[in-house]
C-alpha cells in the first residue's frame, strides 16, 4: 500500500542518515542500492519508491537523455492538442532505452575498473586499509578506504587456517582458529596481483601474507 511504501522509504532514509559519515556508511549505502530493483523505463505510472511519490515521470537536468526527449514530445503533444499516443510503440522505446542504459552502466563500470587496475598495478606490494565489501566461498572482496579500489582476497591465500563460508551469516570462519571475517570488517591488505586483461585485482591480508 501507499502507506507501507512511505513508511519503508522513511525507514531507509532514517537508516542511511544514521550511518552517514561512519566507517560503515558508504558500504551500507552501496548495499542498500544493490538490494533495490533496477529502475526501468515504462509507460506504467508506478510512482517513485525512494521519494514516496504516487505520480512520477523521468526527468534529468541539465543533461538531456533520449527518454527526456520522449517526455518533452508527449508534453508538447498534450499541451498543443491533447492527442493520444501509441502506447505499444512507446513501450518498445522504453524497453530500448532501459537496455541501452544498462549497457552504458556496464561500460562505465568496466572503464572505472580498468583504470583502478592500471593504478594499482603501480602499487604492488603496498599496504592499504580496506573494508570487506563482499564475502564469497572463494574469498573476500575488499574495498580500499582511501581510493575505493576493490580487489579479491582469494581464500587459497588465507593459509593460516581452513576457512569455511557461512552462507547464513555471510562470513568466512576459520575451522581451527574460529577467526571470523564479516561484511563491513576493517582489514589491512597488500596489493598482490593486478591483471589488466581480466581487469582483476588480488589482495592478500597482511597477517596472511604469502606473496
C-alpha positions in Angstrom: 0.0 0.0 0.0 1.0 3.7 -0.3 1.3 3.9 3.5 3.6 0.9 3.6 5.8 2.3 0.8 6.1 5.7 2.5 7.0 4.1 5.8 9.6 1.9 4.2 11.1 4.9 2.4 11.2 6.8 5.6 12.9 3.9 7.4 15.5 3.6 4.7 16.3 7.3 4.7 16.5 7.3 8.5 18.9 4.3 8.5 21.1 5.9 5.8 21.1 9.2 7.8 22.2 7.4 11.0 25.2 5.7 9.3 26.2 8.7 7.2 29.8 9.6 8.0 30.6 6.4 9.8 33.1 3.8 8.8 30.3 1.5 7.5 28.3 4.3 5.9 29.5 4.0 2.3 29.2 0.2 2.3 25.7 0.2 3.8 24.6 2.8 1.3 26.0 0.8 -1.6 24.4 -2.5 -0.4 21.1 -0.7 0.1 21.1 0.5 -3.5 22.2 -3.0 -4.8 19.3 -4.6 -2.9 16.7 -2.4 -4.7 15.2 -3.5 -8.0 16.9 -1.9 -11.0 14.9 1.0 -12.5 13.4 0.6 -15.9 11.5 2.9 -18.3 7.9 2.0 -18.7 4.5 3.5 -19.7 3.1 2.4 -16.4 2.9 5.1 -13.7 4.3 3.3 -10.6 5.4 6.4 -8.7 8.8 6.8 -7.1 9.7 4.5 -4.3 12.6 6.4 -2.9 10.8 9.8 -2.9 7.4 8.1 -1.9 5.7 9.9 -4.8 2.5 8.3 -6.2 3.0 10.0 -9.5 6.4 10.4 -11.1 8.0 10.7 -14.6 11.6 10.6 -15.6 13.4 13.9 -16.0 17.0 14.8 -15.9 18.6 18.3 -15.8 20.7 19.9 -17.1 21.7 16.9 -19.3 19.2 15.5 -21.7 18.8 11.8 -22.4 16.6 10.3 -25.1 13.9 9.4 -22.5 13.8 13.1 -21.7 13.1 13.8 -25.4 10.2 11.3 -25.3 8.7 13.1 -22.3 9.1 16.5 -24.0 7.3 15.3 -27.1 4.5 13.8 -25.0 4.1 17.1 -23.1 4.1 19.1 -26.3 1.5 16.9 -27.9 -0.7 17.1 -24.8 -0.4 20.9 -24.5 -1.0 21.5 -28.2 -3.9 19.3 -29.0 -4.2 16.6 -26.4 -3.7 13.8 -29.0 -3.2 10.3 -27.6 0.0 8.3 -28.2 0.7 4.8 -29.5 1.3 3.1 -26.1 2.6 -0.1 -27.7 5.2 1.9 -29.7 6.2 3.9 -26.7 6.6 0.8 -24.6 9.1 -0.6 -27.2 11.0 2.7 -27.0 11.0 2.4 -23.2 12.4 -1.2 -23.4 15.1 0.0 -25.8 16.1 2.9 -23.5 16.3 0.6 -20.5 18.6 -1.8 -22.4 20.8 1.0 -23.6 21.1 2.5 -20.1 22.1 -0.9 -18.6 24.7 -1.3 -21.4 26.1 2.2 -20.7 26.3 1.4 -17.0 28.2 -1.8 -17.7 30.6 0.1 -19.9 31.1 2.7 -17.2 31.9 0.1 -14.5 34.3 -1.7 -16.9 36.2 1.6 -17.7 36.4 2.5 -14.0 37.7 -1.0 -13.1 40.3 -0.8 -15.9 41.7 2.5 -14.6 41.7 1.2 -11.0 43.7 -1.9 -12.0 46.1 0.3 -14.0 46.6 2.5 -11.0 47.0 -0.4 -8.5 49.5 -2.2 -10.8 51.9 0.5 -9.7 51.2 -0.2 -6.1 52.2 -3.8 -6.0 53.5 -4.7 -2.5 51.9 -1.7 -0.9 49.5 -1.9 2.0 46.1 -0.3 2.3 43.4 -0.2 4.9 40.1 -1.5 3.5 36.6 -2.6 4.3 35.2 -6.1 3.4 32.6 -5.3 0.8 31.7 -8.9 -0.2 32.1 -12.4 1.2 32.0 -15.5 -1.0 33.0 -19.1 -0.7 36.1 -18.4 -2.8 37.3 -15.3 -0.8 36.7 -11.8 0.4 36.2 -8.7 -1.6 37.9 -5.7 0.0 37.4 -2.0 -1.0 40.3 0.3 -0.1 39.1 3.1 2.1 41.2 5.9 0.5 40.8 5.2 -3.2 37.8 2.9 -3.4 39.7 0.3 -5.5 38.2 -3.1 -4.9 40.0 -6.4 -5.1 39.7 -10.1 -4.1 41.5 -11.8 -1.2 41.3 -15.4 -2.6 40.6 -17.9 0.1 43.5 -20.0 -1.2 45.9 -17.3 0.0 44.4 -17.3 3.5 46.7 -20.1 4.6 46.7 -19.5 8.4 43.6 -21.7 8.6 41.0 -23.5 6.5 38.2 -21.0 6.0 34.6 -22.2 5.6 31.9 -20.0 4.1 28.9 -19.4 6.4 26.2 -18.5 3.9 23.5 -17.8 6.5 25.7 -15.3 8.3 27.6 -14.1 5.2 31.1 -14.6 6.7 34.2 -16.8 6.5 35.1 -18.8 9.6 38.4 -20.4 10.3 37.9 -24.1 11.1 40.5 -24.2 13.8 41.1 -20.7 15.0 37.4 -19.7 14.7 38.6 -16.4 13.3 35.7 -14.7 11.5 35.7 -12.3 8.6 32.4 -10.4 8.1 31.0 -7.9 5.7 32.0 -4.4 6.9 35.1 -5.5 8.9 38.1 -3.3 8.5 41.3 -5.2 7.3 44.8 -4.4 6.2 45.6 -5.7 2.7 48.6 -5.8 0.4 48.3 -5.5 -3.4 49.5 -8.9 -4.7 48.4 -9.0 -8.4 46.9 -6.7 -11.0 45.7 -8.4 -14.2 44.9 -5.7 -16.8 43.5 -8.2 -19.3 40.9 -9.6 -16.8 40.5 -6.3 -15.0 41.1 -8.1 -11.7 42.9 -7.1 -8.5 44.1 -9.7 -6.0 44.9 -8.7 -2.4 46.4 -10.6 0.5 45.5 -10.0 4.1 48.6 -8.5 5.7 48.6 -11.1 8.6 48.3 -13.8 5.9 50.9 -12.5 3.6 52.1 -15.3 1.2 53.3 -13.4 -1.9 
